[in-house]
């Protein structure tokens, strides 16, 4: 989805399993006209889906993009998949914005996270 250059750099936190993830991996075309606006609209829409938990994004310098959406249950993911505006954006993506993509959907059975409590400069050294 969007570049999120002004967003804080941190992954979506771990959730109590089970929950679902949709991993959308893309390579985009040169023609990105209208992409940013549609991407912003999709992010706005998905946040209103009951059971939507969050989203992570990453983009490589070579152009590989990865978006991971987190959903409480399969019903939430189905609501998002079936949303009329989302379906229209998918169609336009295939016609214009993506060279190729993959979508992987999985049920998460285990989840944990780590966050450093203090910055590196305030930690004691050995």
C-alpha positions as a Python dict, from the first residue, in 0.01 Angstrom:
ca = {
    (1, 'X'): (0, 0, 0),
    (2, 'X'): (131, 351, 66),
    (3, 'X'): (491, 441, 144),
    (4, 'X'): (419, 565, 499),
    (5, 'X'): (736, 773, 513),
    (6, 'X'): (601, 977, 806),
    (7, 'X'): (468, 677, 1001),
    (8, 'X'): (663, 547, 1302),
    (9, 'X'): (880, 246, 1223),
    (10, 'X'): (734, -37, 1429),
    (11, 'X'): (556, -359, 1341),
    (12, 'X'): (196, -425, 1434),
    (13, 'X'): (203, -588, 1778),
    (14, 'X'): (142, -955, 1848),
    (15, 'X'): (-219, -1060, 1905),
    (16, 'X'): (-371, -1348, 2097),
    (17, 'X'): (-411, -1634, 1846),
    (18, 'X'): (-587, -1752, 1656),
    (19, 'X'): (-623, -1474, 1402),
    (20, 'X'): (-571, -1442, 1028),
    (21, 'X'): (-316, -1272, 808),
    (22, 'X'): (-333, -1176, 444),
    (23, 'X'): (14, -1133, 293),
    (24, 'X'): (2, -933, -31),
    (25, 'X'): (335, -923, -218),
    (26, 'X'): (361, -707, -531),
    (27, 'X'): (578, -574, -807),
    (28, 'X'): (428, -259, -955),
    (29, 'X'): (419, -130, -1311),
    (30, 'X'): (554, 205, -1425),
    (31, 'X'): (199, 346, -1455),
    (32, 'X'): (98, 435, -1100),
    (33, 'X'): (-151, 709, -1185),
    (34, 'X'): (-429, 707, -927),
    (35, 'X'): (-255, 448, -709),
    (36, 'X'): (-180, 674, -409),
    (37, 'X'): (-536, 799, -386),
    (38, 'X'): (-682, 450, -415),
    (39, 'X'): (-431, 315, -163),
    (40, 'X'): (-526, 583, 90),
    (41, 'X'): (-894, 504, 37),
    (42, 'X'): (-835, 130, 86),
    (43, 'X'): (-651, 197, 412),
    (44, 'X'): (-939, 414, 529),
    (45, 'X'): (-1196, 147, 434),
    (46, 'X'): (-1019, -152, 587),
    (47, 'X'): (-992, 24, 923),
    (48, 'X'): (-1373, 20, 938),
    (49, 'X'): (-1401, -356, 894),
    (50, 'X'): (-1504, -510, 1229),
    (51, 'X'): (-1221, -745, 1327),
    (52, 'X'): (-945, -560, 1138),
    (53, 'X'): (-642, -556, 1369),
    (54, 'X'): (-377, -366, 1175),
    (55, 'X'): (-141, -362, 880),
    (56, 'X'): (233, -372, 815),
    (57, 'X'): (403, -248, 496),
    (58, 'X'): (751, -290, 351),
    (59, 'X'): (905, -189, 19),
    (60, 'X'): (1245, -294, -112),
    (61, 'X'): (1460, -56, -316),
    (62, 'X'): (1420, -300, -606),
    (63, 'X'): (1042, -260, -608),
    (64, 'X'): (908, -560, -418),
    (65, 'X'): (623, -449, -190),
    (66, 'X'): (474, -647, 96),
    (67, 'X'): (158, -563, 288),
    (68, 'X'): (40, -782, 573),
    (69, 'X'): (-315, -733, 699),
    (70, 'X'): (-419, -879, 1035),
    (71, 'X'): (-778, -987, 1098),
    (72, 'X'): (-941, -1128, 1413),
    (73, 'X'): (-1131, -1400, 1224),
    (74, 'X'): (-1216, -1538, 881),
    (75, 'X'): (-1541, -1339, 872),
    (76, 'X'): (-1350, -1010, 899),
    (77, 'X'): (-1119, -1114, 619),
    (78, 'X'): (-1416, -1217, 404),
    (79, 'X'): (-1586, -881, 464),
    (80, 'X'): (-1273, -705, 342),
    (81, 'X'): (-1230, -935, 42),
    (82, 'X'): (-1593, -878, -63),
    (83, 'X'): (-1604, -499, -12),
    (84, 'X'): (-1726, -344, -341),
    (85, 'X'): (-1467, -61, -346),
    (86, 'X'): (-1191, -306, -260),
    (87, 'X'): (-1303, -535, -545),
    (88, 'X'): (-1294, -240, -788),
    (89, 'X'): (-941, -149, -669),
    (90, 'X'): (-831, -511, -717),
    (91, 'X'): (-959, -505, -1074),
    (92, 'X'): (-778, -178, -1148),
    (93, 'X'): (-463, -314, -984),
    (94, 'X'): (-458, -613, -1218),
    (95, 'X'): (-528, -391, -1520),
    (96, 'X'): (-287, -107, -1440),
    (97, 'X'): (-73, -106, -1125),
    (98, 'X'): (77, -455, -1080),
    (99, 'X'): (325, -647, -1292),
    (100, 'X'): (256, -940, -1063),
    (101, 'X'): (139, -1020, -712),
    (102, 'X'): (76, -1305, -472),
    (103, 'X'): (-173, -1328, -191),
    (104, 'X'): (-124, -1571, 94),
    (105, 'X'): (-389, -1611, 363),
    (106, 'X'): (-305, -1798, 681),
    (107, 'X'): (-443, -1870, 1026),
    (108, 'X'): (-193, -1767, 1293),
    (109, 'X'): (-154, -2022, 1570),
    (110, 'X'): (139, -1867, 1752),
    (111, 'X'): (239, -1504, 1796),
    (112, 'X'): (484, -1311, 2010),
    (113, 'X'): (682, -992, 1993),
    (114, 'X'): (975, -803, 2138),
    (115, 'X'): (1031, -434, 2204),
    (116, 'X'): (1340, -289, 2365),
    (117, 'X'): (1238, -112, 2686),
    (118, 'X'): (1519, 142, 2664),
    (119, 'X'): (1719, 295, 2382),
    (120, 'X'): (2067, 154, 2311),
    (121, 'X'): (2244, 456, 2460),
    (122, 'X'): (2082, 405, 2801),
    (123, 'X'): (2163, 33, 2836),
    (124, 'X'): (2446, -75, 3058),
    (125, 'X'): (2747, -218, 2875),
    (126, 'X'): (2926, -540, 2971),
}
